[in-house]
Amino acid sequence: MNNIKFLRKQRGLSQAELANKLSVHQTLISQLERGAVVPSGATLVELAEFFHVSTDYILGREENNITPISLGKEAIRVKVYPRVPAGVPLEVIDEVIDYEEVPAEWGKGGQKYFATVVKGDSMYPKYLDGDIIIVLQQPTCESGQDAVVYVNGYDATLKKVVFLDDGGIRLQPLNPAYNPRTYYPGDDPIAIAGVVVEIRRKP
């Protein structure tokens, strides 16, 4: 399965919007996402350049979305925080350890991003201890997305968020050595800080 739909949704784009940006018909985007057609070489390269990922990642052959650090002039700087405390606006946190660059177009529409450092191995093998994740700041996510989540007002944790049919929210580690935790209305409050859009792994 390719990652085109996943990348499109991470960027908050509809199929029509992505088609417009790539100057193709919406039907092609739909077919590509369903795997009904294989992208041509030119389309594959265009998709990889647009999303700033490898062609292998577009095709689903590469598990992690690890992108180049420098994007040149067409970029905006994102603050990297060692931790993301709950209840504190990111704008007033002084503890910034580094900066990352993301494409300037990501900021269109007022979208905001932050970055933080992965700690521990609960999300291994997709995320490694020390990885930097770029996060789209938003209070909601879709079921199955990797998100930075506050639990009961503590510092944020990175987990796969799964919404259950019975109203529960499961925070699912990717490492089978760790157990998932499920929360229901009345349990410790859950709040979404943002959705992971990129992993960056420095040598």
C-alpha positions in Angstrom: 0.0 0.0 0.0 1.4 3.4 -1.0 1.4 6.4 1.4 -0.2 9.0 -0.9 -3.5 9.2 1.1 -1.6 9.3 4.4 0.6 12.2 3.2 -2.3 14.1 1.7 -4.3 13.9 4.9 -1.3 14.9 7.0 -1.1 18.1 5.0 -4.9 18.7 5.4 -5.5 18.5 1.6 -8.5 17.2 -0.2 -8.0 15.1 -3.3 -9.1 18.0 -5.5 -6.6 20.4 -3.8 -3.7 17.9 -4.2 -4.7 17.4 -7.9 -4.7 21.2 -8.4 -1.3 21.6 -6.9 0.1 18.8 -9.1 -1.9 20.0 -12.2 -3.5 16.6 -12.6 -7.1 15.4 -12.5 -8.7 14.4 -9.2 -9.6 11.0 -10.7 -5.9 10.2 -10.9 -5.3 11.1 -7.3 -8.2 8.8 -6.3 -6.8 6.0 -8.5 -3.3 6.4 -7.1 -4.5 6.3 -3.5 -6.5 3.1 -4.1 -3.6 1.5 -5.9 -5.7 1.2 -9.0 -2.9 2.6 -11.1 0.9 2.9 -10.6 2.3 6.4 -10.7 4.4 7.2 -13.7 8.1 8.1 -13.1 7.4 11.8 -13.5 4.3 11.7 -11.2 6.2 9.8 -8.6 9.1 12.3 -8.6 6.6 15.2 -8.4 4.8 13.6 -5.5 8.1 13.0 -3.6 9.2 16.6 -4.2 5.9 18.0 -3.2 5.7 16.0 0.1 9.5 16.2 0.7 9.9 12.5 1.1 11.7 9.7 -0.9 10.0 8.0 -3.9 10.3 4.7 -1.9 8.3 6.2 0.9 5.6 7.3 -1.6 5.4 3.7 -2.8 5.3 2.3 0.7 8.7 0.5 0.4 10.2 2.6 3.2 8.7 2.6 6.6 9.8 5.9 8.0 9.2 9.3 6.5 12.7 10.8 7.2 13.4 14.0 5.2 16.3 16.2 4.5 17.1 18.8 7.2 17.7 21.8 4.9 15.1 23.0 2.4 16.8 26.2 1.4 15.1 29.6 1.1 11.6 28.2 0.7 11.4 27.2 4.4 10.1 28.3 7.8 11.8 27.5 11.1 10.2 25.3 13.6 11.2 25.3 17.3 12.4 22.0 18.8 11.4 21.5 22.4 12.9 18.8 24.7 9.5 18.3 26.1 6.0 19.7 25.6 4.4 20.5 29.0 0.6 20.5 29.3 -1.3 23.7 29.8 1.5 25.9 28.6 1.2 27.8 25.3 4.1 26.8 23.1 4.7 30.4 22.3 5.8 31.1 25.8 8.1 28.1 26.4 11.7 29.3 26.6 13.3 25.9 26.5 14.2 25.6 22.9 17.0 23.3 22.0 17.2 23.6 18.2 15.3 24.6 15.1 14.1 22.6 12.1 13.1 23.8 8.7 9.8 22.9 6.9 8.5 24.0 3.5 7.1 27.6 3.7 3.9 26.4 2.0 3.1 24.3 5.1 2.4 27.5 6.9 -0.4 28.6 4.5 -3.8 28.9 6.1 -2.3 29.7 9.5 -1.1 26.1 10.2 1.4 26.0 13.0 4.1 23.4 13.8 6.4 22.4 16.6 9.1 19.8 17.0 10.1 17.6 19.9 12.5 14.8 20.7 11.4 11.2 20.9 12.2 9.7 24.2 12.3 5.9 24.9 11.5 3.0 22.7 7.7 2.6 23.1 7.2 3.6 19.5 10.0 1.4 18.1 10.8 0.5 15.3 9.1 3.4 13.5 10.5 6.0 15.9 13.9 5.7 17.6 15.0 7.4 20.8 16.5 10.8 19.9 14.5 11.2 16.7 13.0 14.6 16.1 9.3 14.7 15.1 7.7 17.6 13.3 4.1 18.0 14.6 1.2 19.8 13.1 -0.4 21.7 16.1 -4.1 20.8 16.3 -6.5 19.6 19.0 -7.9 16.6 17.0 -6.6 13.7 15.0 -8.0 10.8 13.0 -8.1 7.3 14.4 -4.8 5.5 13.6 -2.7 8.6 13.4 0.5 9.1 15.5 -0.1 12.0 17.8 1.5 13.9 20.6 -1.0 13.5 23.5 -1.4 14.9 26.9 -2.7 12.5 29.6 -4.1 14.0 32.8 -2.3 17.3 32.3 1.2 15.8 32.2 3.9 16.3 29.6 3.0 15.0 26.2 3.6 11.5 25.0 3.9 10.1 21.5 1.4 7.3 20.7 -0.8 5.9 18.0 -4.3 7.1 18.8 -7.2 4.7 18.1 -10.9 5.8 18.6 -13.0 2.8 19.7 -16.6 2.1 18.8 -17.6 2.2 22.5 -16.3 5.7 23.0 -12.9 4.8 24.3 -9.5 6.2 23.2 -6.7 3.8 23.0 -3.1 5.1 23.1 -1.2 2.3 21.3 2.6 1.9 21.5 4.1 0.4 18.4 6.6 -1.6 20.4 4.9 -4.9 21.5 6.9 -4.8 24.7 4.6 -2.0 25.9 0.9 -2.4 26.7 -1.7 0.0 25.2 -3.8 2.1 27.6 -7.5 2.8 27.0 -9.3 5.8 28.4 -13.0 6.4 28.7 -15.1 9.5 29.6 -14.6 10.0 33.3 -11.0 8.6 33.2 -7.9 10.8 33.1 -8.5 13.5 30.5 -6.9 13.1 27.1 -5.9 16.1 24.9 -4.3 16.1 21.5 -1.3 18.5 21.1 -0.8 17.7 17.4 -0.3 15.1 14.7 3.2 13.8 13.5 3.9 14.9 10.0 7.6 14.0 9.7 10.3 12.0 11.4 13.9 13.4 11.2 16.8 11.3 12.2 20.2 12.9 12.3 23.3 10.8 11.9 
